[in-house]
């Protein structure tokens, strides 16, 4: 439809500052990776931590490790930056009422916006993460990186949308449950919840973002092991459920 | 209001706000708005005008009763037909260029590209198409809102404070556009504080106060003609000559006659009986006076 095509340009145009900030963020990490590589290149063209340590000590090695961890969360960052306020900001500003007066259903309109922004987020992540890995490791990462990116975007994109139809603090809620899931899974892995009722731990694990499945995909990618498709399917099912609830709420709620 | 086919129907509709529904925004609204005319909703601040429009368009859900447009639920009607809608303090994302914004919004209505361009020209927005929404003056922004609301193909147009921010020329044009919609058989529902403007363009006026419909006035009644007459001194014969004459503020009386011949005959009789007419002008009871009376009651 022509209106949706015109909206595509407007969606990207109105988020251009966020996109530029994300590009700047990406460039910073790529520059850091190039600097690490220039300071300490190993035999196979990878960044050598021991050589880095001899140049800059713990501080430099820690910086490199932190960079690696945070760049791994880039899909989460980009999902939050591009999708925050995807619905709630429009309701607050009154734009939703103008959109609702057209013949296009709100579900179609916001579904289109979500797909567009997720595609953009995937594209940016799919360029940055393999490029960072290629500089740091001296070789191209496998196709598992794209599955990992997709999994993160699905989980945190759908979470942000889910919260956006209920509250204006959608990004904060997503960050809060992400941190909650990190802590919860760390406790599970550490055996700290061994004495808790099984039904309770299972229920909380199911409600919180599927950090276990994300960890499984990330671990498989790190070890160059086969992609755990069952974990990816769980991620898809979790995201689909959130989006269905968000869709139902979107059609029922007042605007 | 029942003579023409009902387009919009409020049936004992109510709306409460607040966590436990403590605030009554609207109570027991029963109203039938026929298709093909201009209906204005007026009332003081907090009377419930915007809530009424919100219910009418399905943006808000009634906590009691029901609302329908052409027999459908408001949201179903909107999804099927679309409506022309201008919200109070219309705005779009500040970074949107005007031209692209119009193309997107009117494109969502399924309006062809050439008609979108014609609408931009009609509202004299061509010199501003590359400006962003955030860079428009209040008047230009309102014109952009009116342009997207008045684009062709929608049988129902809902306007919340349409004249706000418009200069006198565009107020006149707005009046003409509303009249053109009426002539085309479309229905216009508008909420406004501007009573003189409402009086000029509306067929029916709904007076809302404290969440209830106080009065529904047929502004353009064709059954008789109304005049305002002022006498130098009040005389008892007035009631005999003009049965049903009512005193209004400023020493004037509202009188009703069938035509000009009857008016002249009765005025002559009044003078014959000693009445001294200082002024005589057409015009019924001003909406402002009706509003004041409603507010005082």
Interface residues (C-beta under 8 A of the other chain):
Chain A: X1 X2 X3 X4 X5 X6 X7 X9 X10 X13 X14 X16 X93 X94 X95 X97 X98 X99 X100 X101 X102 X103 X104 X105 X109 X254 X255
Chain B: X54 X57 X58 X59 X60 X61 X75 X78 X79 X80 X81 X82 X83 X84 X85 X87 X89 X90 X91 X92 X93 X95 X96 X97 X100 X101 X103 X104 X105 X106 X107 X108 X109 X110 X113 X148 X158
